[in-house]
Amino acid sequence: MTDTDTDYCLIDASRPPRADGPPYARCVQCQEPTEYPESYKGITLCPVCEWREAERTSCSG
């Protein structure tokens, strides 16, 4: 058995860097503050929406 035999979901999900403090970027879904810096350019999700998105897109099997 190789290492890849136990890796069921191999999604390349790059995450923005965590912010050291305010100002925080707003979640693109609910507009709540995220854990990411406001200067980050890209899609940012708050912890709740991030969790829901992970549940929605998770591999089942």
C-alpha positions, 0 to 999 in steps of 0.5 A: 500500500502506498501513501496515495492509497489512503489519500481519498481527496487530493484537492489542491486547496491553497489558502490565503495567509492568516492575518496578524490582526485587523483589518480582516477581509470580509467573507464573500458569502456572508460578509462576516470578518474572516481570518485573512488580511484585507489586502488579500486578493481572492476569494475569502471565506469566514470559518463557518462558510469555509466549513460548510464549503468543505462539507459541500465539496468533500469526497464521499466514498 
